[in-house]
Amino acid sequence: MSEPMNGQVTYFYLNVPDLKAARTFYRDTLGLEEAWREGETTCAFKLPGTDVQLMLDQAADDLSGRAGLVFMVPDTDAYYQRHRETLDFHRPPMDIPGGGRWVGANDGSGNSFYVGDIQ
């Protein structure tokens, strides 16, 4: 039996081709409140009734992955080392703006999920 995922779901990650257009849609059309912004390529919106945020990312590379939940763990690299033989990772551990690291994996059904220690 594998170890259970005990990280808290913090974000729902969504890659978008045009952050400005996506930000306008989620803010002006859906009425969501922006929670934070990281430069001109990443931002997040508060999702009503939950602590989970919608994170929009205009990634410049093809490793950006697909939409998926982001679980927070104490140490991304330790998680990767423990699970690199049992999970199908599509994004290696990498630094992210603002501090912290994250990694992306596939669930075997064509869906992605992410694990990070985002500060």
Secondary structure, 3 states (H helix, E strand, C coil): CCCCCCCEEEEEEEECCCHHHHHHHHHHHCCCCEEEEECCCEEEEECCCCCCEEEEECCCCCCCCCCEEEEECCCHHHHHHHHCCCCEEEEEEEECCCCCEEEEEECCCCCEEEEECCC
